[in-house]
Amino acid sequence: AREFYSERDRPAMEQLVHNLEHGYTVLWYDDTIKGEQLDALKDIAVSARDKAPTRGKFIVSAWDDAYGDLPEGKHVALSHWGAEQGHRQLCSGVSGEVVADFIEKYPANDSPEPNAA
């Protein structure tokens, strides 16, 4: 899996959910994220893969509106499927600090199948 996907090349939702099962953190963004915020997300996508808690398992993907809109005022969603429960955080914008805190709290090895690719 690549680290960043746009609306044009994003994987199917089922594939991203499968990645969650294997310890990935997925950050989804809606179509309001543009310009500098989109550039920041691309940078976060690369840098988060280098952090030990993700073990390279971090994906940024455009949200698919076919699954509904993100809640009002929220434009970024972080998700992680933990071994015991799922975790998510909804944000109004892009924040590298929020992403770093999230992946620290919910590392790649906390998942149903942490050793799968």
Backbone atoms as SQL, in Angstrom:
CREATE TABLE atoms (id INTEGER PRIMARY KEY, chain TEXT, resi INTEGER, resn TEXT, atom TEXT, x REAL, y REAL, z REAL);
INSERT INTO atoms VALUES
  (1, 'A', 1, 'ALA', 'N', 0.842, -1.183, 0.000),
  (2, 'A', 1, 'ALA', 'CA', 0.000, 0.000, 0.000),
  (3, 'A', 1, 'ALA', 'C', 0.888, 1.247, 0.000),
  (4, 'A', 2, 'ARG', 'N', 0.465, 2.216, -0.785),
  (5, 'A', 2, 'ARG', 'CA', 1.167, 3.509, -0.781),
  (6, 'A', 2, 'ARG', 'C', 0.768, 4.290, 0.461),
  (7, 'A', 3, 'GLU', 'N', 1.460, 5.382, 0.692),
  (8, 'A', 3, 'GLU', 'CA', 1.143, 6.174, 1.878),
  (9, 'A', 3, 'GLU', 'C', 0.071, 7.231, 1.633),
  (10, 'A', 4, 'PHE', 'N', -0.186, 7.633, 0.367),
  (11, 'A', 4, 'PHE', 'CA', -1.148, 8.704, 0.095),
  (12, 'A', 4, 'PHE', 'C', -1.980, 8.383, -1.136),
  (13, 'A', 5, 'TYR', 'N', -3.295, 8.597, -0.998),
  (14, 'A', 5, 'TYR', 'CA', -4.219, 8.385, -2.113),
  (15, 'A', 5, 'TYR', 'C', -5.145, 9.590, -2.256),
  (16, 'A', 6, 'SER', 'N', -5.365, 9.970, -3.497),
  (17, 'A', 6, 'SER', 'CA', -6.309, 11.046, -3.802),
  (18, 'A', 6, 'SER', 'C', -7.671, 10.428, -4.098),
  (19, 'A', 7, 'GLU', 'N', -8.633, 11.280, -4.391),
  (20, 'A', 7, 'GLU', 'CA', -9.963, 10.800, -4.742),
  (21, 'A', 7, 'GLU', 'C', -9.918, 9.937, -6.007),
  (22, 'A', 8, 'ARG', 'N', -8.994, 10.256, -6.914),
  (23, 'A', 8, 'ARG', 'CA', -8.916, 9.532, -8.192),
  (24, 'A', 8, 'ARG', 'C', -8.324, 8.133, -8.069),
  (25, 'A', 9, 'ASP', 'N', -7.451, 7.908, -7.093),
  (26, 'A', 9, 'ASP', 'CA', -6.760, 6.616, -7.049),
  (27, 'A', 9, 'ASP', 'C', -6.907, 5.860, -5.728),
  (28, 'A', 10, 'ARG', 'N', -7.825, 6.299, -4.891),
  (29, 'A', 10, 'ARG', 'CA', -7.974, 5.641, -3.581),
  (30, 'A', 10, 'ARG', 'C', -8.418, 4.191, -3.743),
  (31, 'A', 11, 'PRO', 'N', -7.963, 3.334, -2.833),
  (32, 'A', 11, 'PRO', 'CA', -8.415, 1.935, -2.854),
  (33, 'A', 11, 'PRO', 'C', -9.886, 1.847, -2.435),
  (34, 'A', 12, 'ALA', 'N', -10.478, 0.721, -2.680),
  (35, 'A', 12, 'ALA', 'CA', -11.846, 0.474, -2.212),
  (36, 'A', 12, 'ALA', 'C', -11.867, 0.529, -0.686),
  (37, 'A', 13, 'MET', 'N', -12.983, 0.969, -0.133),
  (38, 'A', 13, 'MET', 'CA', -13.133, 1.052, 1.327),
  (39, 'A', 13, 'MET', 'C', -12.817, -0.295, 1.976),
  (40, 'A', 14, 'GLU', 'N', -13.242, -1.386, 1.337),
  (41, 'A', 14, 'GLU', 'CA', -12.996, -2.715, 1.904),
  (42, 'A', 14, 'GLU', 'C', -11.501, -2.997, 2.039),
  (43, 'A', 15, 'GLN', 'N', -10.709, -2.538, 1.096),
  (44, 'A', 15, 'GLN', 'CA', -9.258, -2.741, 1.173),
  (45, 'A', 15, 'GLN', 'C', -8.666, -1.943, 2.329),
  (46, 'A', 16, 'LEU', 'N', -9.128, -0.708, 2.494),
  (47, 'A', 16, 'LEU', 'CA', -8.617, 0.112, 3.592),
  (48, 'A', 16, 'LEU', 'C', -9.006, -0.480, 4.948),
  (49, 'A', 17, 'VAL', 'N', -10.213, -1.006, 5.053),
  (50, 'A', 17, 'VAL', 'CA', -10.633, -1.658, 6.303),
  (51, 'A', 17, 'VAL', 'C', -9.774, -2.901, 6.554),
  (52, 'A', 18, 'HIS', 'N', -9.461, -3.634, 5.499),
  (53, 'A', 18, 'HIS', 'CA', -8.583, -4.794, 5.640),
  (54, 'A', 18, 'HIS', 'C', -7.202, -4.361, 6.146),
  (55, 'A', 19, 'ASN', 'N', -6.699, -3.236, 5.651),
  (56, 'A', 19, 'ASN', 'CA', -5.429, -2.707, 6.151),
  (57, 'A', 19, 'ASN', 'C', -5.522, -2.391, 7.648),
  (58, 'A', 20, 'LEU', 'N', -6.667, -1.857, 8.081),
  (59, 'A', 20, 'LEU', 'CA', -6.851, -1.564, 9.508),
  (60, 'A', 20, 'LEU', 'C', -6.687, -2.834, 10.338),
  (61, 'A', 21, 'GLU', 'N', -7.232, -3.930, 9.860),
  (62, 'A', 21, 'GLU', 'CA', -7.145, -5.206, 10.574),
  (63, 'A', 21, 'GLU', 'C', -5.695, -5.636, 10.792),
  (64, 'A', 22, 'HIS', 'N', -4.812, -5.205, 9.891),
  (65, 'A', 22, 'HIS', 'CA', -3.402, -5.599, 9.961),
  (66, 'A', 22, 'HIS', 'C', -2.526, -4.572, 10.668),
  (67, 'A', 23, 'GLY', 'N', -3.149, -3.625, 11.364),
  (68, 'A', 23, 'GLY', 'CA', -2.380, -2.705, 12.190),
  (69, 'A', 23, 'GLY', 'C', -2.181, -1.322, 11.614),
  (70, 'A', 24, 'TYR', 'N', -2.707, -1.077, 10.427),
  (71, 'A', 24, 'TYR', 'CA', -2.579, 0.253, 9.838),
  (72, 'A', 24, 'TYR', 'C', -3.417, 1.272, 10.591),
  (73, 'A', 25, 'THR', 'N', -2.955, 2.493, 10.596),
  (74, 'A', 25, 'THR', 'CA', -3.784, 3.643, 10.922),
  (75, 'A', 25, 'THR', 'C', -4.138, 4.270, 9.585),
  (76, 'A', 26, 'VAL', 'N', -5.410, 4.587, 9.400),
  (77, 'A', 26, 'VAL', 'CA', -5.855, 5.242, 8.170),
  (78, 'A', 26, 'VAL', 'C', -6.371, 6.628, 8.534),
  (79, 'A', 27, 'LEU', 'N', -5.889, 7.614, 7.809),
  (80, 'A', 27, 'LEU', 'CA', -6.378, 8.978, 7.941),
  (81, 'A', 27, 'LEU', 'C', -7.162, 9.294, 6.679),
  (82, 'A', 28, 'TRP', 'N', -8.445, 9.592, 6.848),
  (83, 'A', 28, 'TRP', 'CA', -9.296, 9.970, 5.728),
  (84, 'A', 28, 'TRP', 'C', -9.469, 11.482, 5.744),
  (85, 'A', 29, 'TYR', 'N', -9.562, 12.075, 4.569),
  (86, 'A', 29, 'TYR', 'CA', -9.813, 13.514, 4.466),
  (87, 'A', 29, 'TYR', 'C', -10.911, 13.750, 3.429),
  (88, 'A', 30, 'ASP', 'N', -11.705, 14.801, 3.646),
  (89, 'A', 30, 'ASP', 'CA', -12.779, 15.087, 2.688),
  (90, 'A', 30, 'ASP', 'C', -12.331, 16.123, 1.662),
  (91, 'A', 31, 'ASP', 'N', -13.241, 16.467, 0.765),
  (92, 'A', 31, 'ASP', 'CA', -12.872, 17.326, -0.355),
  (93, 'A', 31, 'ASP', 'C', -12.691, 18.798, 0.012),
  (94, 'A', 32, 'THR', 'N', -12.868, 19.153, 1.284),
  (95, 'A', 32, 'THR', 'CA', -12.577, 20.526, 1.707),
  (96, 'A', 32, 'THR', 'C', -11.088, 20.721, 1.985),
  (97, 'A', 33, 'ILE', 'N', -10.352, 19.627, 2.110),
  (98, 'A', 33, 'ILE', 'CA', -8.911, 19.703, 2.374),
  (99, 'A', 33, 'ILE', 'C', -8.205, 19.938, 1.045),
  (100, 'A', 34, 'LYS', 'N', -7.648, 21.151, 0.903),
  (101, 'A', 34, 'LYS', 'CA', -7.007, 21.563, -0.354),
  (102, 'A', 34, 'LYS', 'C', -5.772, 22.392, -0.050),
  (103, 'A', 35, 'GLY', 'N', -5.021, 22.706, -1.083),
  (104, 'A', 35, 'GLY', 'CA', -3.904, 23.642, -0.971),
  (105, 'A', 35, 'GLY', 'C', -2.887, 23.244, 0.075),
  (106, 'A', 36, 'GLU', 'N', -2.595, 24.175, 0.987),
  (107, 'A', 36, 'GLU', 'CA', -1.569, 23.948, 2.013),
  (108, 'A', 36, 'GLU', 'C', -1.918, 22.778, 2.926),
  (109, 'A', 37, 'GLN', 'N', -3.203, 22.622, 3.254),
  (110, 'A', 37, 'GLN', 'CA', -3.597, 21.501, 4.118),
  (111, 'A', 37, 'GLN', 'C', -3.370, 20.167, 3.413),
  (112, 'A', 38, 'LEU', 'N', -3.658, 20.114, 2.113),
  (113, 'A', 38, 'LEU', 'CA', -3.428, 18.886, 1.356),
  (114, 'A', 38, 'LEU', 'C', -1.932, 18.598, 1.257),
  (115, 'A', 39, 'ASP', 'N', -1.138, 19.624, 1.034),
  (116, 'A', 39, 'ASP', 'CA', 0.325, 19.456, 1.013),
  (117, 'A', 39, 'ASP', 'C', 0.826, 18.944, 2.359),
  (118, 'A', 40, 'ALA', 'N', 0.278, 19.488, 3.447),
  (119, 'A', 40, 'ALA', 'CA', 0.672, 19.037, 4.787),
  (120, 'A', 40, 'ALA', 'C', 0.313, 17.566, 4.982),
  (121, 'A', 41, 'LEU', 'N', -0.850, 17.145, 4.488),
  (122, 'A', 41, 'LEU', 'CA', -1.241, 15.735, 4.602),
  (123, 'A', 41, 'LEU', 'C', -0.281, 14.823, 3.851),
  (124, 'A', 42, 'LYS', 'N', 0.145, 15.257, 2.675),
  (125, 'A', 42, 'LYS', 'CA', 1.111, 14.457, 1.907),
  (126, 'A', 42, 'LYS', 'C', 2.410, 14.304, 2.683),
  (127, 'A', 43, 'ASP', 'N', 2.862, 15.366, 3.330),
  (128, 'A', 43, 'ASP', 'CA', 4.072, 15.298, 4.152),
  (129, 'A', 43, 'ASP', 'C', 3.867, 14.381, 5.360),
  (130, 'A', 44, 'ILE', 'N', 2.717, 14.493, 6.004),
  (131, 'A', 44, 'ILE', 'CA', 2.401, 13.644, 7.158),
  (132, 'A', 44, 'ILE', 'C', 2.358, 12.178, 6.740),
  (133, 'A', 45, 'ALA', 'N', 1.800, 11.911, 5.561),
  (134, 'A', 45, 'ALA', 'CA', 1.708, 10.529, 5.070),
  (135, 'A', 45, 'ALA', 'C', 3.076, 9.881, 5.000),
  (136, 'A', 46, 'VAL', 'N', 4.057, 10.632, 4.546),
  (137, 'A', 46, 'VAL', 'CA', 5.424, 10.111, 4.432),
  (138, 'A', 46, 'VAL', 'C', 6.092, 10.027, 5.802),
  (139, 'A', 47, 'SER', 'N', 6.018, 11.102, 6.579),
  (140, 'A', 47, 'SER', 'CA', 6.729, 11.131, 7.864),
  (141, 'A', 47, 'SER', 'C', 6.149, 10.148, 8.872),
  (142, 'A', 48, 'ALA', 'N', 4.838, 9.932, 8.855),
  (143, 'A', 48, 'ALA', 'CA', 4.229, 9.003, 9.813),
  (144, 'A', 48, 'ALA', 'C', 4.677, 7.573, 9.564),
  (145, 'A', 49, 'ARG', 'N', 4.994, 7.245, 8.325),
  (146, 'A', 49, 'ARG', 'CA', 5.474, 5.890, 8.024),
  (147, 'A', 49, 'ARG', 'C', 6.835, 5.617, 8.657),
  (148, 'A', 50, 'ASP', 'N', 7.593, 6.674, 8.906),
  (149, 'A', 50, 'ASP', 'CA', 8.928, 6.519, 9.488),
  (150, 'A', 50, 'ASP', 'C', 8.908, 6.395, 11.005),
  (151, 'A', 51, 'LYS', 'N', 7.763, 6.627, 11.619),
  (152, 'A', 51, 'LYS', 'CA', 7.683, 6.596, 13.078),
  (153, 'A', 51, 'LYS', 'C', 7.506, 5.151, 13.560),
  (154, 'A', 52, 'ALA', 'N', 8.219, 4.815, 14.623),
  (155, 'A', 52, 'ALA', 'CA', 8.217, 3.449, 15.150),
  (156, 'A', 52, 'ALA', 'C', 6.814, 2.902, 15.446),
  (157, 'A', 53, 'PRO', 'N', 5.893, 3.700, 16.034),
  (158, 'A', 53, 'PRO', 'CA', 4.591, 3.100, 16.360),
  (159, 'A', 53, 'PRO', 'C', 3.822, 2.579, 15.143),
  (160, 'A', 54, 'THR', 'N', 4.065, 3.148, 13.952),
  (161, 'A', 54, 'THR', 'CA', 3.304, 2.696, 12.788),
  (162, 'A', 54, 'THR', 'C', 3.953, 1.507, 12.098),
  (163, 'A', 55, 'ARG', 'N', 5.248, 1.292, 12.318),
  (164, 'A', 55, 'ARG', 'CA', 5.977, 0.214, 11.631),
  (165, 'A', 55, 'ARG', 'C', 5.712, 0.260, 10.125),
  (166, 'A', 56, 'GLY', 'N', 5.567, 1.487, 9.582),
  (167, 'A', 56, 'GLY', 'CA', 5.310, 1.653, 8.153),
  (168, 'A', 56, 'GLY', 'C', 3.854, 1.503, 7.768),
  (169, 'A', 57, 'LYS', 'N', 2.989, 1.279, 8.745),
  (170, 'A', 57, 'LYS', 'CA', 1.581, 0.990, 8.467),
  (171, 'A', 57, 'LYS', 'C', 0.716, 2.234, 8.714),
  (172, 'A', 58, 'PHE', 'N', 0.780, 3.160, 7.753),
  (173, 'A', 58, 'PHE', 'CA', 0.015, 4.403, 7.838),
  (174, 'A', 58, 'PHE', 'C', -0.410, 4.798, 6.433),
  (175, 'A', 59, 'ILE', 'N', -1.683, 5.077, 6.242),
  (176, 'A', 59, 'ILE', 'CA', -2.232, 5.448, 4.938),
  (177, 'A', 59, 'ILE', 'C', -3.079, 6.698, 5.089),
  (178, 'A', 60, 'VAL', 'N', -2.922, 7.630, 4.153),
  (179, 'A', 60, 'VAL', 'CA', -3.814, 8.779, 4.026),
  (180, 'A', 60, 'VAL', 'C', -4.623, 8.562, 2.756),
  (181, 'A', 61, 'SER', 'N', -5.943, 8.690, 2.863),
  (182, 'A', 61, 'SER', 'CA', -6.801, 8.465, 1.705),
  (183, 'A', 61, 'SER', 'C', -7.959, 9.456, 1.687),
  (184, 'A', 62, 'ALA', 'N', -8.330, 9.874, 0.493),
  (185, 'A', 62, 'ALA', 'CA', -9.534, 10.686, 0.336),
  (186, 'A', 62, 'ALA', 'C', -10.740, 9.873, 0.797),
  (187, 'A', 63, 'TRP', 'N', -11.644, 10.517, 1.509),
  (188, 'A', 63, 'TRP', 'CA', -12.863, 9.878, 1.977),
  (189, 'A', 63, 'TRP', 'C', -13.801, 9.647, 0.799),
  (190, 'A', 64, 'ASP', 'N', -14.519, 8.554, 0.808),
  (191, 'A', 64, 'ASP', 'CA', -15.491, 8.236, -0.229),
  (192, 'A', 64, 'ASP', 'C', -16.877, 8.631, 0.279),
  (193, 'A', 65, 'ASP', 'N', -17.450, 9.689, -0.312),
  (194, 'A', 65, 'ASP', 'CA', -18.757, 10.195, 0.120),
  (195, 'A', 65, 'ASP', 'C', -19.885, 9.190, -0.066),
  (196, 'A', 66, 'ALA', 'N', -19.650, 8.120, -0.807),
  (197, 'A', 66, 'ALA', 'CA', -20.667, 7.076, -0.948),
  (198, 'A', 66, 'ALA', 'C', -20.995, 6.457, 0.412),
  (199, 'A', 67, 'TYR', 'N', -20.102, 6.614, 1.381),
  (200, 'A', 67, 'TYR', 'CA', -20.310, 6.088, 2.726),
  (201, 'A', 67, 'TYR', 'C', -20.862, 7.148, 3.665),
  (202, 'A', 68, 'GLY', 'N', -21.324, 8.272, 3.107),
  (203, 'A', 68, 'GLY', 'CA', -21.865, 9.364, 3.905),
  (204, 'A', 68, 'GLY', 'C', -20.832, 10.459, 4.102),
  (205, 'A', 69, 'ASP', 'N', -21.287, 11.567, 4.604),
  (206, 'A', 69, 'ASP', 'CA', -20.398, 12.698, 4.872),
  (207, 'A', 69, 'ASP', 'C', -19.780, 12.546, 6.256),
  (208, 'A', 70, 'LEU', 'N', -18.616, 13.125, 6.429),
  (209, 'A', 70, 'LEU', 'CA', -18.060, 13.225, 7.770),
  (210, 'A', 70, 'LEU', 'C', -18.965, 14.172, 8.566),
  (211, 'A', 71, 'PRO', 'N', -18.983, 14.058, 9.892),
  (212, 'A', 71, 'PRO', 'CA', -19.850, 14.931, 10.684),
  (213, 'A', 71, 'PRO', 'C', -19.582, 16.418, 10.391),
  (214, 'A', 72, 'GLU', 'N', -20.593, 17.231, 10.569),
  (215, 'A', 72, 'GLU', 'CA', -20.470, 18.655, 10.293),
  (216, 'A', 72, 'GLU', 'C', -19.280, 19.268, 11.039),
  (217, 'A', 73, 'GLY', 'N', -18.488, 20.023, 10.307),
  (218, 'A', 73, 'GLY', 'CA', -17.335, 20.687, 10.889),
  (219, 'A', 73, 'GLY', 'C', -16.098, 19.805, 10.988),
  (220, 'A', 74, 'LYS', 'N', -16.215, 18.536, 10.636),
  (221, 'A', 74, 'LYS', 'CA', -15.091, 17.604, 10.687),
  (222, 'A', 74, 'LYS', 'C', -14.675, 17.256, 9.263),
  (223, 'A', 75, 'HIS', 'N', -13.386, 17.341, 8.989),
  (224, 'A', 75, 'HIS', 'CA', -12.893, 17.138, 7.627),
  (225, 'A', 75, 'HIS', 'C', -11.769, 16.114, 7.532),
  (226, 'A', 76, 'VAL', 'N', -11.311, 15.646, 8.693),
  (227, 'A', 76, 'VAL', 'CA', -10.242, 14.652, 8.770),
  (228, 'A', 76, 'VAL', 'C', -10.656, 13.618, 9.815),
  (229, 'A', 77, 'ALA', 'N', -10.442, 12.336, 9.495),
  (230, 'A', 77, 'ALA', 'CA', -10.780, 11.269, 10.434),
  (231, 'A', 77, 'ALA', 'C', -9.619, 10.292, 10.525),
  (232, 'A', 78, 'LEU', 'N', -9.157, 10.040, 11.725),
  (233, 'A', 78, 'LEU', 'CA', -8.125, 9.035, 11.985),
  (234, 'A', 78, 'LEU', 'C', -8.810, 7.781, 12.514),
  (235, 'A', 79, 'SER', 'N', -8.361, 6.613, 12.073),
  (236, 'A', 79, 'SER', 'CA', -8.936, 5.375, 12.583),
  (237, 'A', 79, 'SER', 'C', -7.861, 4.315, 12.756),
  (238, 'A', 80, 'HIS', 'N', -8.072, 3.488, 13.768),
  (239, 'A', 80, 'HIS', 'CA', -7.164, 2.373, 14.051),
  (240, 'A', 80, 'HIS', 'C', -7.993, 1.248, 14.662),
  (241, 'A', 81, 'TRP', 'N', -7.817, 0.042, 14.157),
  (242, 'A', 81, 'TRP', 'CA', -8.526, -1.139, 14.655),
  (243, 'A', 81, 'TRP', 'C', -7.621, -1.814, 15.668),
  (244, 'A', 82, 'GLY', 'N', -7.893, -1.593, 16.933),
  (245, 'A', 82, 'GLY', 'CA', -7.089, -2.192, 17.982),
  (246, 'A', 82, 'GLY', 'C', -7.463, -3.639, 18.233),
  (247, 'A', 83, 'ALA', 'N', -6.618, -4.349, 18.970),
  (248, 'A', 83, 'ALA', 'CA', -6.859, -5.762, 19.274),
  (249, 'A', 83, 'ALA', 'C', -8.142, -5.940, 20.084),
  (250, 'A', 84, 'GLU', 'N', -8.444, -4.993, 20.955),
  (251, 'A', 84, 'GLU', 'CA', -9.626, -5.086, 21.814),
  (252, 'A', 84, 'GLU', 'C', -10.775, -4.204, 21.354),
  (253, 'A', 85, 'GLN', 'N', -10.467, -3.062, 20.745),
  (254, 'A', 85, 'GLN', 'CA', -11.518, -2.149, 20.299),
  (255, 'A', 85, 'GLN', 'C', -10.969, -1.197, 19.245),
  (256, 'A', 86, 'GLY', 'N', -11.878, -0.569, 18.515),
  (257, 'A', 86, 'GLY', 'CA', -11.483, 0.399, 17.507),
  (258, 'A', 86, 'GLY', 'C', -11.310, 1.781, 18.106),
  (259, 'A', 87, 'HIS', 'N', -10.552, 2.595, 17.419),
  (260, 'A', 87, 'HIS', 'CA', -10.287, 3.957, 17.875),
  (261, 'A', 87, 'HIS', 'C', -10.460, 4.898, 16.693),
  (262, 'A', 88, 'ARG', 'N', -11.029, 6.057, 16.946),
  (263, 'A', 88, 'ARG', 'CA', -11.134, 7.059, 15.905),
  (264, 'A', 88, 'ARG', 'C', -11.066, 8.442, 16.526),
  (265, 'A', 89, 'GLN', 'N', -10.667, 9.374, 15.699),
  (266, 'A', 89, 'GLN', 'CA', -10.610, 10.766, 16.124),
  (267, 'A', 89, 'GLN', 'C', -10.984, 11.611, 14.920),
  (268, 'A', 90, 'LEU', 'N', -11.945, 12.487, 15.101),
  (269, 'A', 90, 'LEU', 'CA', -12.413, 13.372, 14.044),
  (270, 'A', 90, 'LEU', 'C', -11.871, 14.772, 14.302),
  (271, 'A', 91, 'CYS', 'N', -11.402, 15.435, 13.237),
  (272, 'A', 91, 'CYS', 'CA', -10.773, 16.745, 13.373),
  (273, 'A', 91, 'CYS', 'C', -11.340, 17.713, 12.350),
  (274, 'A', 92, 'SER', 'N', -11.242, 18.988, 12.668),
  (275, 'A', 92, 'SER', 'CA', -11.724, 20.012, 11.741),
  (276, 'A', 92, 'SER', 'C', -10.696, 20.337, 10.669),
  (277, 'A', 93, 'GLY', 'N', -9.434, 20.024, 10.919),
  (278, 'A', 93, 'GLY', 'CA', -8.380, 20.313, 9.955),
  (279, 'A', 93, 'GLY', 'C', -7.188, 19.396, 10.160),
  (280, 'A', 94, 'VAL', 'N', -6.133, 19.686, 9.444),
  (281, 'A', 94, 'VAL', 'CA', -4.920, 18.868, 9.446),
  (282, 'A', 94, 'VAL', 'C', -4.000, 19.312, 10.580),
  (283, 'A', 95, 'SER', 'N', -3.497, 18.345, 11.356),
  (284, 'A', 95, 'SER', 'CA', -2.553, 18.640, 12.429),
  (285, 'A', 95, 'SER', 'C', -1.562, 17.496, 12.567),
  (286, 'A', 96, 'GLY', 'N', -0.316, 17.782, 12.280),
  (287, 'A', 96, 'GLY', 'CA', 0.726, 16.780, 12.455),
  (288, 'A', 96, 'GLY', 'C', 0.850, 16.333, 13.897),
  (289, 'A', 97, 'GLU', 'N', 0.644, 17.250, 14.832),
  (290, 'A', 97, 'GLU', 'CA', 0.737, 16.920, 16.257),
  (291, 'A', 97, 'GLU', 'C', -0.364, 15.939, 16.665),
  (292, 'A', 98, 'VAL', 'N', -1.570, 16.154, 16.173),
  (293, 'A', 98, 'VAL', 'CA', -2.680, 15.242, 16.477),
  (294, 'A', 98, 'VAL', 'C', -2.387, 13.851, 15.908),
  (295, 'A', 99, 'VAL', 'N', -1.885, 13.798, 14.680),
  (296, 'A', 99, 'VAL', 'CA', -1.546, 12.506, 14.071),
  (297, 'A', 99, 'VAL', 'C', -0.468, 11.801, 14.892),
  (298, 'A', 100, 'ALA', 'N', 0.578, 12.523, 15.263),
  (299, 'A', 100, 'ALA', 'CA', 1.664, 11.926, 16.049),
  (300, 'A', 100, 'ALA', 'C', 1.144, 11.377, 17.374),
  (301, 'A', 101, 'ASP', 'N', 0.278, 12.120, 18.046),
  (302, 'A', 101, 'ASP', 'CA', -0.295, 11.650, 19.315),
  (303, 'A', 101, 'ASP', 'C', -1.151, 10.402, 19.104),
  (304, 'A', 102, 'PHE', 'N', -1.955, 10.389, 18.033),
  (305, 'A', 102, 'PHE', 'CA', -2.838, 9.263, 17.749),
  (306, 'A', 102, 'PHE', 'C', -2.038, 7.989, 17.493),
  (307, 'A', 103, 'ILE', 'N', -1.013, 8.069, 16.650),
  (308, 'A', 103, 'ILE', 'CA', -0.256, 6.854, 16.338),
  (309, 'A', 103, 'ILE', 'C', 0.607, 6.402, 17.520),
  (310, 'A', 104, 'GLU', 'N', 0.932, 7.324, 18.409),
  (311, 'A', 104, 'GLU', 'CA', 1.648, 6.935, 19.626),
  (312, 'A', 104, 'GLU', 'C', 0.712, 6.149, 20.556),
  (313, 'A', 105, 'LYS', 'N', -0.528, 6.610, 20.678),
  (314, 'A', 105, 'LYS', 'CA', -1.505, 5.948, 21.550),
  (315, 'A', 105, 'LYS', 'C', -1.958, 4.599, 20.995),
  (316, 'A', 106, 'TYR', 'N', -2.011, 4.484, 19.654),
  (317, 'A', 106, 'TYR', 'CA', -2.552, 3.285, 19.018),
  (318, 'A', 106, 'TYR', 'C', -1.541, 2.743, 18.002),
  (319, 'A', 107, 'PRO', 'N', -0.511, 2.051, 18.476),
  (320, 'A', 107, 'PRO', 'CA', 0.555, 1.562, 17.592),
  (321, 'A', 107, 'PRO', 'C', 0.112, 0.396, 16.703),
  (322, 'A', 108, 'ALA', 'N', 0.892, 0.154, 15.671),
  (323, 'A', 108, 'ALA', 'CA', 0.585, -0.892, 14.687),
  (324, 'A', 108, 'ALA', 'C', 0.479, -2.277, 15.303),
  (325, 'A', 109, 'ASN', 'N', 1.226, -2.538, 16.366),
  (326, 'A', 109, 'ASN', 'CA', 1.182, -3.881, 16.953),
  (327, 'A', 109, 'ASN', 'C', -0.074, -4.117, 17.796),
  (328, 'A', 110, 'ASP', 'N', -0.906, -3.076, 17.995),
  (329, 'A', 110, 'ASP', 'CA', -2.192, -3.225, 18.662),
  (330, 'A', 110, 'ASP', 'C', -3.262, -3.383, 17.590),
  (331, 'A', 111, 'SER', 'N', -3.426, -4.608, 17.118),
  (332, 'A', 111, 'SER', 'CA', -4.404, -4.885, 16.058),
  (333, 'A', 111, 'SER', 'C', -4.752, -6.372, 16.063),
  (334, 'A', 112, 'PRO', 'N', -5.836, -6.743, 15.392),
  (335, 'A', 112, 'PRO', 'CA', -6.216, -8.161, 15.347),
  (336, 'A', 112, 'PRO', 'C', -5.151, -9.051, 14.706),
  (337, 'A', 113, 'GLU', 'N', -4.480, -8.560, 13.659),
  (338, 'A', 113, 'GLU', 'CA', -3.462, -9.350, 12.954),
  (339, 'A', 113, 'GLU', 'C', -2.222, -8.485, 12.731),
  (340, 'A', 114, 'PRO', 'N', -1.472, -8.171, 13.791),
  (341, 'A', 114, 'PRO', 'CA', -0.373, -7.219, 13.679),
  (342, 'A', 114, 'PRO', 'C', 0.802, -7.676, 12.814),
  (343, 'A', 115, 'ASN', 'N', 0.976, -8.966, 12.625),
  (344, 'A', 115, 'ASN', 'CA', 2.137, -9.437, 11.865),
  (345, 'A', 115, 'ASN', 'C', 1.838, -9.710, 10.396),
  (346, 'A', 116, 'ALA', 'N', 0.584, -9.478, 9.993),
  (347, 'A', 116, 'ALA', 'CA', 0.240, -9.638, 8.574),
  (348, 'A', 116, 'ALA', 'C', 0.714, -8.414, 7.791),
  (349, 'A', 117, 'ALA', 'N', 0.931, -8.584, 6.515),
  (350, 'A', 117, 'ALA', 'CA', 1.465, -7.487, 5.688),
  (351, 'A', 117, 'ALA', 'C', 0.470, -6.394, 5.459);
